[in-house]
Amino acid sequence: MLVSLEGFDPKGRKRIQDGNIDITVLKQDENYFAFNSKCPHKGGPLFLCKPLSGERIMCPSHHIVFNLRDGEVLENPLPESMGDYALCPNLKIYEVVLDQNGLNIIV
């Protein structure tokens, strides 16, 4: 999937929706990362994520922090006492290749 380098919001985010595809691309420093636009925890709006330093993002709904390289959950503030509600799988990450035509996201 080819994505233009234009149209990123002031926080470096750009949401791509096409059929069943709903991916957010984040520009952080000179790197681009692509991930599912919905949080794997409860489907929160990860396209409105808070970019953090160190190639990390925070979900705006429950403040779960994900690694942008591999999708690993780095911080989950929900207490274990909340049972299944506190569980969060890793985030789906997509490979991004920058070329002269824009960003090629491997889906």
MODELLER restraints for C-alpha pairs under 7 A, 6 or more apart:
rsr = mdl.restraints
at = mdl.atoms
rsr.add(forms.Gaussian(group=physical.xy_distance, feature=features.Distance(at['CA:1:A'], at['CA:104:A']), mean=5.49, stdev=0.5))
rsr.add(forms.Gaussian(group=physical.xy_distance, feature=features.Distance(at['CA:1:A'], at['CA:105:A']), mean=5.10, stdev=0.5))
rsr.add(forms.Gaussian(group=physical.xy_distance, feature=features.Distance(at['CA:1:A'], at['CA:106:A']), mean=6.46, stdev=0.5))
rsr.add(forms.Gaussian(group=physical.xy_distance, feature=features.Distance(at['CA:2:A'], at['CA:102:A']), mean=6.58, stdev=0.5))
rsr.add(forms.Gaussian(group=physical.xy_distance, feature=features.Distance(at['CA:2:A'], at['CA:103:A']), mean=5.59, stdev=0.5))
rsr.add(forms.Gaussian(group=physical.xy_distance, feature=features.Distance(at['CA:2:A'], at['CA:104:A']), mean=4.53, stdev=0.5))
rsr.add(forms.Gaussian(group=physical.xy_distance, feature=features.Distance(at['CA:2:A'], at['CA:105:A']), mean=6.32, stdev=0.5))
rsr.add(forms.Gaussian(group=physical.xy_distance, feature=features.Distance(at['CA:3:A'], at['CA:102:A']), mean=5.80, stdev=0.5))
rsr.add(forms.Gaussian(group=physical.xy_distance, feature=features.Distance(at['CA:3:A'], at['CA:103:A']), mean=4.96, stdev=0.5))
rsr.add(forms.Gaussian(group=physical.xy_distance, feature=features.Distance(at['CA:3:A'], at['CA:104:A']), mean=6.24, stdev=0.5))
rsr.add(forms.Gaussian(group=physical.xy_distance, feature=features.Distance(at['CA:4:A'], at['CA:102:A']), mean=5.02, stdev=0.5))
rsr.add(forms.Gaussian(group=physical.xy_distance, feature=features.Distance(at['CA:4:A'], at['CA:103:A']), mean=6.33, stdev=0.5))
rsr.add(forms.Gaussian(group=physical.xy_distance, feature=features.Distance(at['CA:5:A'], at['CA:102:A']), mean=5.54, stdev=0.5))
rsr.add(forms.Gaussian(group=physical.xy_distance, feature=features.Distance(at['CA:5:A'], at['CA:103:A']), mean=6.79, stdev=0.5))
rsr.add(forms.Gaussian(group=physical.xy_distance, feature=features.Distance(at['CA:7:A'], at['CA:14:A']), mean=6.70, stdev=0.5))
rsr.add(forms.Gaussian(group=physical.xy_distance, feature=features.Distance(at['CA:8:A'], at['CA:14:A']), mean=4.86, stdev=0.5))
rsr.add(forms.Gaussian(group=physical.xy_distance, feature=features.Distance(at['CA:12:A'], at['CA:26:A']), mean=5.40, stdev=0.5))
rsr.add(forms.Gaussian(group=physical.xy_distance, feature=features.Distance(at['CA:12:A'], at['CA:27:A']), mean=4.90, stdev=0.5))
rsr.add(forms.Gaussian(group=physical.xy_distance, feature=features.Distance(at['CA:12:A'], at['CA:28:A']), mean=6.72, stdev=0.5))
rsr.add(forms.Gaussian(group=physical.xy_distance, feature=features.Distance(at['CA:13:A'], at['CA:24:A']), mean=6.72, stdev=0.5))
rsr.add(forms.Gaussian(group=physical.xy_distance, feature=features.Distance(at['CA:13:A'], at['CA:25:A']), mean=5.75, stdev=0.5))
rsr.add(forms.Gaussian(group=physical.xy_distance, feature=features.Distance(at['CA:13:A'], at['CA:26:A']), mean=4.55, stdev=0.5))
rsr.add(forms.Gaussian(group=physical.xy_distance, feature=features.Distance(at['CA:13:A'], at['CA:27:A']), mean=6.53, stdev=0.5))
rsr.add(forms.Gaussian(group=physical.xy_distance, feature=features.Distance(at['CA:14:A'], at['CA:24:A']), mean=5.55, stdev=0.5))
rsr.add(forms.Gaussian(group=physical.xy_distance, feature=features.Distance(at['CA:14:A'], at['CA:25:A']), mean=5.15, stdev=0.5))
rsr.add(forms.Gaussian(group=physical.xy_distance, feature=features.Distance(at['CA:14:A'], at['CA:26:A']), mean=6.43, stdev=0.5))
rsr.add(forms.Gaussian(group=physical.xy_distance, feature=features.Distance(at['CA:15:A'], at['CA:23:A']), mean=5.88, stdev=0.5))
rsr.add(forms.Gaussian(group=physical.xy_distance, feature=features.Distance(at['CA:15:A'], at['CA:24:A']), mean=4.33, stdev=0.5))
rsr.add(forms.Gaussian(group=physical.xy_distance, feature=features.Distance(at['CA:15:A'], at['CA:25:A']), mean=6.32, stdev=0.5))
rsr.add(forms.Gaussian(group=physical.xy_distance, feature=features.Distance(at['CA:15:A'], at['CA:47:A']), mean=6.27, stdev=0.5))
rsr.add(forms.Gaussian(group=physical.xy_distance, feature=features.Distance(at['CA:16:A'], at['CA:22:A']), mean=5.73, stdev=0.5))
rsr.add(forms.Gaussian(group=physical.xy_distance, feature=features.Distance(at['CA:16:A'], at['CA:23:A']), mean=5.20, stdev=0.5))
rsr.add(forms.Gaussian(group=physical.xy_distance, feature=features.Distance(at['CA:16:A'], at['CA:24:A']), mean=5.99, stdev=0.5))
rsr.add(forms.Gaussian(group=physical.xy_distance, feature=features.Distance(at['CA:17:A'], at['CA:23:A']), mean=6.56, stdev=0.5))
rsr.add(forms.Gaussian(group=physical.xy_distance, feature=features.Distance(at['CA:22:A'], at['CA:36:A']), mean=6.20, stdev=0.5))
rsr.add(forms.Gaussian(group=physical.xy_distance, feature=features.Distance(at['CA:22:A'], at['CA:37:A']), mean=5.62, stdev=0.5))
rsr.add(forms.Gaussian(group=physical.xy_distance, feature=features.Distance(at['CA:23:A'], at['CA:34:A']), mean=6.50, stdev=0.5))
rsr.add(forms.Gaussian(group=physical.xy_distance, feature=features.Distance(at['CA:23:A'], at['CA:35:A']), mean=5.52, stdev=0.5))
rsr.add(forms.Gaussian(group=physical.xy_distance, feature=features.Distance(at['CA:23:A'], at['CA:36:A']), mean=4.66, stdev=0.5))
rsr.add(forms.Gaussian(group=physical.xy_distance, feature=features.Distance(at['CA:23:A'], at['CA:37:A']), mean=4.89, stdev=0.5))
rsr.add(forms.Gaussian(group=physical.xy_distance, feature=features.Distance(at['CA:24:A'], at['CA:34:A']), mean=5.57, stdev=0.5))
rsr.add(forms.Gaussian(group=physical.xy_distance, feature=features.Distance(at['CA:24:A'], at['CA:35:A']), mean=5.49, stdev=0.5))
rsr.add(forms.Gaussian(group=physical.xy_distance, feature=features.Distance(at['CA:24:A'], at['CA:36:A']), mean=6.12, stdev=0.5))
rsr.add(forms.Gaussian(group=physical.xy_distance, feature=features.Distance(at['CA:24:A'], at['CA:37:A']), mean=5.13, stdev=0.5))
rsr.add(forms.Gaussian(group=physical.xy_distance, feature=features.Distance(at['CA:24:A'], at['CA:47:A']), mean=5.60, stdev=0.5))
rsr.add(forms.Gaussian(group=physical.xy_distance, feature=features.Distance(at['CA:25:A'], at['CA:32:A']), mean=6.66, stdev=0.5))
rsr.add(forms.Gaussian(group=physical.xy_distance, feature=features.Distance(at['CA:25:A'], at['CA:33:A']), mean=5.50, stdev=0.5))
rsr.add(forms.Gaussian(group=physical.xy_distance, feature=features.Distance(at['CA:25:A'], at['CA:34:A']), mean=4.35, stdev=0.5))
rsr.add(forms.Gaussian(group=physical.xy_distance, feature=features.Distance(at['CA:25:A'], at['CA:35:A']), mean=6.65, stdev=0.5))
rsr.add(forms.Gaussian(group=physical.xy_distance, feature=features.Distance(at['CA:26:A'], at['CA:32:A']), mean=5.57, stdev=0.5))
rsr.add(forms.Gaussian(group=physical.xy_distance, feature=features.Distance(at['CA:26:A'], at['CA:33:A']), mean=5.17, stdev=0.5))
rsr.add(forms.Gaussian(group=physical.xy_distance, feature=features.Distance(at['CA:26:A'], at['CA:34:A']), mean=6.37, stdev=0.5))
rsr.add(forms.Gaussian(group=physical.xy_distance, feature=features.Distance(at['CA:27:A'], at['CA:33:A']), mean=6.54, stdev=0.5))
rsr.add(forms.Gaussian(group=physical.xy_distance, feature=features.Distance(at['CA:32:A'], at['CA:96:A']), mean=6.70, stdev=0.5))
rsr.add(forms.Gaussian(group=physical.xy_distance, feature=features.Distance(at['CA:33:A'], at['CA:68:A']), mean=6.49, stdev=0.5))
rsr.add(forms.Gaussian(group=physical.xy_distance, feature=features.Distance(at['CA:33:A'], at['CA:96:A']), mean=6.40, stdev=0.5))
rsr.add(forms.Gaussian(group=physical.xy_distance, feature=features.Distance(at['CA:34:A'], at['CA:93:A']), mean=5.92, stdev=0.5))
rsr.add(forms.Gaussian(group=physical.xy_distance, feature=features.Distance(at['CA:34:A'], at['CA:94:A']), mean=5.18, stdev=0.5))
rsr.add(forms.Gaussian(group=physical.xy_distance, feature=features.Distance(at['CA:34:A'], at['CA:95:A']), mean=6.87, stdev=0.5))
rsr.add(forms.Gaussian(group=physical.xy_distance, feature=features.Distance(at['CA:34:A'], at['CA:96:A']), mean=6.60, stdev=0.5))
rsr.add(forms.Gaussian(group=physical.xy_distance, feature=features.Distance(at['CA:35:A'], at['CA:92:A']), mean=5.68, stdev=0.5))
rsr.add(forms.Gaussian(group=physical.xy_distance, feature=features.Distance(at['CA:35:A'], at['CA:93:A']), mean=4.43, stdev=0.5))
rsr.add(forms.Gaussian(group=physical.xy_distance, feature=features.Distance(at['CA:35:A'], at['CA:94:A']), mean=5.72, stdev=0.5))
rsr.add(forms.Gaussian(group=physical.xy_distance, feature=features.Distance(at['CA:36:A'], at['CA:92:A']), mean=5.78, stdev=0.5))
rsr.add(forms.Gaussian(group=physical.xy_distance, feature=features.Distance(at['CA:36:A'], at['CA:93:A']), mean=6.84, stdev=0.5))
rsr.add(forms.Gaussian(group=physical.xy_distance, feature=features.Distance(at['CA:37:A'], at['CA:45:A']), mean=6.45, stdev=0.5))
rsr.add(forms.Gaussian(group=physical.xy_distance, feature=features.Distance(at['CA:37:A'], at['CA:46:A']), mean=4.99, stdev=0.5))
rsr.add(forms.Gaussian(group=physical.xy_distance, feature=features.Distance(at['CA:37:A'], at['CA:47:A']), mean=4.73, stdev=0.5))
rsr.add(forms.Gaussian(group=physical.xy_distance, feature=features.Distance(at['CA:38:A'], at['CA:44:A']), mean=5.42, stdev=0.5))
rsr.add(forms.Gaussian(group=physical.xy_distance, feature=features.Distance(at['CA:38:A'], at['CA:45:A']), mean=5.24, stdev=0.5))
rsr.add(forms.Gaussian(group=physical.xy_distance, feature=features.Distance(at['CA:38:A'], at['CA:46:A']), mean=4.99, stdev=0.5))
rsr.add(forms.Gaussian(group=physical.xy_distance, feature=features.Distance(at['CA:38:A'], at['CA:47:A']), mean=6.87, stdev=0.5))
rsr.add(forms.Gaussian(group=physical.xy_distance, feature=features.Distance(at['CA:39:A'], at['CA:45:A']), mean=6.42, stdev=0.5))
rsr.add(forms.Gaussian(group=physical.xy_distance, feature=features.Distance(at['CA:39:A'], at['CA:46:A']), mean=5.27, stdev=0.5))
rsr.add(forms.Gaussian(group=physical.xy_distance, feature=features.Distance(at['CA:39:A'], at['CA:59:A']), mean=6.93, stdev=0.5))
rsr.add(forms.Gaussian(group=physical.xy_distance, feature=features.Distance(at['CA:40:A'], at['CA:88:A']), mean=6.42, stdev=0.5))
rsr.add(forms.Gaussian(group=physical.xy_distance, feature=features.Distance(at['CA:40:A'], at['CA:89:A']), mean=6.02, stdev=0.5))
rsr.add(forms.Gaussian(group=physical.xy_distance, feature=features.Distance(at['CA:40:A'], at['CA:90:A']), mean=6.92, stdev=0.5))
rsr.add(forms.Gaussian(group=physical.xy_distance, feature=features.Distance(at['CA:40:A'], at['CA:91:A']), mean=5.98, stdev=0.5))
rsr.add(forms.Gaussian(group=physical.xy_distance, feature=features.Distance(at['CA:41:A'], at['CA:87:A']), mean=6.99, stdev=0.5))
rsr.add(forms.Gaussian(group=physical.xy_distance, feature=features.Distance(at['CA:41:A'], at['CA:88:A']), mean=4.65, stdev=0.5))
rsr.add(forms.Gaussian(group=physical.xy_distance, feature=features.Distance(at['CA:41:A'], at['CA:89:A']), mean=6.57, stdev=0.5))
rsr.add(forms.Gaussian(group=physical.xy_distance, feature=features.Distance(at['CA:44:A'], at['CA:61:A']), mean=5.84, stdev=0.5))
rsr.add(forms.Gaussian(group=physical.xy_distance, feature=features.Distance(at['CA:46:A'], at['CA:59:A']), mean=5.42, stdev=0.5))
rsr.add(forms.Gaussian(group=physical.xy_distance, feature=features.Distance(at['CA:46:A'], at['CA:60:A']), mean=6.89, stdev=0.5))
rsr.add(forms.Gaussian(group=physical.xy_distance, feature=features.Distance(at['CA:48:A'], at['CA:60:A']), mean=6.70, stdev=0.5))
rsr.add(forms.Gaussian(group=physical.xy_distance, feature=features.Distance(at['CA:49:A'], at['CA:57:A']), mean=6.09, stdev=0.5))
rsr.add(forms.Gaussian(group=physical.xy_distance, feature=features.Distance(at['CA:49:A'], at['CA:58:A']), mean=5.51, stdev=0.5))
rsr.add(forms.Gaussian(group=physical.xy_distance, feature=features.Distance(at['CA:49:A'], at['CA:59:A']), mean=5.02, stdev=0.5))
rsr.add(forms.Gaussian(group=physical.xy_distance, feature=features.Distance(at['CA:49:A'], at['CA:60:A']), mean=5.68, stdev=0.5))
rsr.add(forms.Gaussian(group=physical.xy_distance, feature=features.Distance(at['CA:50:A'], at['CA:57:A']), mean=5.53, stdev=0.5))
rsr.add(forms.Gaussian(group=physical.xy_distance, feature=features.Distance(at['CA:50:A'], at['CA:58:A']), mean=5.02, stdev=0.5))
rsr.add(forms.Gaussian(group=physical.xy_distance, feature=features.Distance(at['CA:50:A'], at['CA:59:A']), mean=6.60, stdev=0.5))
rsr.add(forms.Gaussian(group=physical.xy_distance, feature=features.Distance(at['CA:50:A'], at['CA:60:A']), mean=6.72, stdev=0.5))
rsr.add(forms.Gaussian(group=physical.xy_distance, feature=features.Distance(at['CA:51:A'], at['CA:57:A']), mean=4.56, stdev=0.5))
rsr.add(forms.Gaussian(group=physical.xy_distance, feature=features.Distance(at['CA:51:A'], at['CA:58:A']), mean=6.54, stdev=0.5))
rsr.add(forms.Gaussian(group=physical.xy_distance, feature=features.Distance(at['CA:55:A'], at['CA:67:A']), mean=6.20, stdev=0.5))
rsr.add(forms.Gaussian(group=physical.xy_distance, feature=features.Distance(at['CA:55:A'], at['CA:68:A']), mean=5.41, stdev=0.5))
rsr.add(forms.Gaussian(group=physical.xy_distance, feature=features.Distance(at['CA:56:A'], at['CA:65:A']), mean=6.64, stdev=0.5))
rsr.add(forms.Gaussian(group=physical.xy_distance, feature=features.Distance(at['CA:56:A'], at['CA:66:A']), mean=5.56, stdev=0.5))
rsr.add(forms.Gaussian(group=physical.xy_distance, feature=features.Distance(at['CA:56:A'], at['CA:67:A']), mean=4.73, stdev=0.5))
rsr.add(forms.Gaussian(group=physical.xy_distance, feature=features.Distance(at['CA:56:A'], at['CA:68:A']), mean=5.42, stdev=0.5))
rsr.add(forms.Gaussian(group=physical.xy_distance, feature=features.Distance(at['CA:57:A'], at['CA:65:A']), mean=5.57, stdev=0.5))
rsr.add(forms.Gaussian(group=physical.xy_distance, feature=features.Distance(at['CA:57:A'], at['CA:66:A']), mean=5.47, stdev=0.5))
rsr.add(forms.Gaussian(group=physical.xy_distance, feature=features.Distance(at['CA:57:A'], at['CA:67:A']), mean=6.84, stdev=0.5))
rsr.add(forms.Gaussian(group=physical.xy_distance, feature=features.Distance(at['CA:58:A'], at['CA:64:A']), mean=5.51, stdev=0.5))
rsr.add(forms.Gaussian(group=physical.xy_distance, feature=features.Distance(at['CA:58:A'], at['CA:65:A']), mean=4.37, stdev=0.5))
rsr.add(forms.Gaussian(group=physical.xy_distance, feature=features.Distance(at['CA:58:A'], at['CA:66:A']), mean=6.44, stdev=0.5))
rsr.add(forms.Gaussian(group=physical.xy_distance, feature=features.Distance(at['CA:59:A'], at['CA:65:A']), mean=6.51, stdev=0.5))
rsr.add(forms.Gaussian(group=physical.xy_distance, feature=features.Distance(at['CA:63:A'], at['CA:77:A']), mean=6.85, stdev=0.5))
rsr.add(forms.Gaussian(group=physical.xy_distance, feature=features.Distance(at['CA:64:A'], at['CA:75:A']), mean=5.67, stdev=0.5))
rsr.add(forms.Gaussian(group=physical.xy_distance, feature=features.Distance(at['CA:64:A'], at['CA:76:A']), mean=4.73, stdev=0.5))
rsr.add(forms.Gaussian(group=physical.xy_distance, feature=features.Distance(at['CA:64:A'], at['CA:77:A']), mean=6.53, stdev=0.5))
rsr.add(forms.Gaussian(group=physical.xy_distance, feature=features.Distance(at['CA:65:A'], at['CA:73:A']), mean=5.97, stdev=0.5))
rsr.add(forms.Gaussian(group=physical.xy_distance, feature=features.Distance(at['CA:65:A'], at['CA:74:A']), mean=5.45, stdev=0.5))
rsr.add(forms.Gaussian(group=physical.xy_distance, feature=features.Distance(at['CA:65:A'], at['CA:75:A']), mean=4.96, stdev=0.5))
rsr.add(forms.Gaussian(group=physical.xy_distance, feature=features.Distance(at['CA:65:A'], at['CA:76:A']), mean=6.58, stdev=0.5))
rsr.add(forms.Gaussian(group=physical.xy_distance, feature=features.Distance(at['CA:66:A'], at['CA:72:A']), mean=5.55, stdev=0.5))
rsr.add(forms.Gaussian(group=physical.xy_distance, feature=features.Distance(at['CA:66:A'], at['CA:73:A']), mean=4.67, stdev=0.5))
rsr.add(forms.Gaussian(group=physical.xy_distance, feature=features.Distance(at['CA:66:A'], at['CA:74:A']), mean=5.45, stdev=0.5))
rsr.add(forms.Gaussian(group=physical.xy_distance, feature=features.Distance(at['CA:66:A'], at['CA:91:A']), mean=6.98, stdev=0.5))
rsr.add(forms.Gaussian(group=physical.xy_distance, feature=features.Distance(at['CA:67:A'], at['CA:73:A']), mean=6.54, stdev=0.5))
rsr.add(forms.Gaussian(group=physical.xy_distance, feature=features.Distance(at['CA:67:A'], at['CA:74:A']), mean=6.45, stdev=0.5))
rsr.add(forms.Gaussian(group=physical.xy_distance, feature=features.Distance(at['CA:70:A'], at['CA:93:A']), mean=6.37, stdev=0.5))
rsr.add(forms.Gaussian(group=physical.xy_distance, feature=features.Distance(at['CA:71:A'], at['CA:90:A']), mean=5.22, stdev=0.5))
rsr.add(forms.Gaussian(group=physical.xy_distance, feature=features.Distance(at['CA:71:A'], at['CA:91:A']), mean=4.32, stdev=0.5))
rsr.add(forms.Gaussian(group=physical.xy_distance, feature=features.Distance(at['CA:71:A'], at['CA:92:A']), mean=5.97, stdev=0.5))
rsr.add(forms.Gaussian(group=physical.xy_distance, feature=features.Distance(at['CA:71:A'], at['CA:93:A']), mean=5.81, stdev=0.5))
rsr.add(forms.Gaussian(group=physical.xy_distance, feature=features.Distance(at['CA:72:A'], at['CA:90:A']), mean=4.90, stdev=0.5))
rsr.add(forms.Gaussian(group=physical.xy_distance, feature=features.Distance(at['CA:72:A'], at['CA:91:A']), mean=6.47, stdev=0.5))
rsr.add(forms.Gaussian(group=physical.xy_distance, feature=features.Distance(at['CA:73:A'], at['CA:90:A']), mean=5.58, stdev=0.5))
rsr.add(forms.Gaussian(group=physical.xy_distance, feature=features.Distance(at['CA:78:A'], at['CA:86:A']), mean=5.20, stdev=0.5))
rsr.add(forms.Gaussian(group=physical.xy_distance, feature=features.Distance(at['CA:79:A'], at['CA:86:A']), mean=6.30, stdev=0.5))
rsr.add(forms.Gaussian(group=physical.xy_distance, feature=features.Distance(at['CA:80:A'], at['CA:86:A']), mean=5.95, stdev=0.5))
rsr.add(forms.Gaussian(group=physical.xy_distance, feature=features.Distance(at['CA:94:A'], at['CA:105:A']), mean=6.55, stdev=0.5))
rsr.add(forms.Gaussian(group=physical.xy_distance, feature=features.Distance(at['CA:94:A'], at['CA:106:A']), mean=6.06, stdev=0.5))
rsr.add(forms.Gaussian(group=physical.xy_distance, feature=features.Distance(at['CA:94:A'], at['CA:107:A']), mean=6.35, stdev=0.5))
rsr.add(forms.Gaussian(group=physical.xy_distance, feature=features.Distance(at['CA:95:A'], at['CA:105:A']), mean=5.84, stdev=0.5))
rsr.add(forms.Gaussian(group=physical.xy_distance, feature=features.Distance(at['CA:95:A'], at['CA:106:A']), mean=5.34, stdev=0.5))
rsr.add(forms.Gaussian(group=physical.xy_distance, feature=features.Distance(at['CA:96:A'], at['CA:103:A']), mean=6.44, stdev=0.5))
rsr.add(forms.Gaussian(group=physical.xy_distance, feature=features.Distance(at['CA:96:A'], at['CA:104:A']), mean=5.72, stdev=0.5))
rsr.add(forms.Gaussian(group=physical.xy_distance, feature=features.Distance(at['CA:96:A'], at['CA:105:A']), mean=4.66, stdev=0.5))
rsr.add(forms.Gaussian(group=physical.xy_distance, feature=features.Distance(at['CA:96:A'], at['CA:106:A']), mean=6.42, stdev=0.5))
rsr.add(forms.Gaussian(group=physical.xy_distance, feature=features.Distance(at['CA:97:A'], at['CA:103:A']), mean=5.70, stdev=0.5))
rsr.add(forms.Gaussian(group=physical.xy_distance, feature=features.Distance(at['CA:97:A'], at['CA:104:A']), mean=5.03, stdev=0.5))
rsr.add(forms.Gaussian(group=physical.xy_distance, feature=features.Distance(at['CA:97:A'], at['CA:105:A']), mean=6.44, stdev=0.5))
rsr.add(forms.Gaussian(group=physical.xy_distance, feature=features.Distance(at['CA:98:A'], at['CA:104:A']), mean=6.27, stdev=0.5))
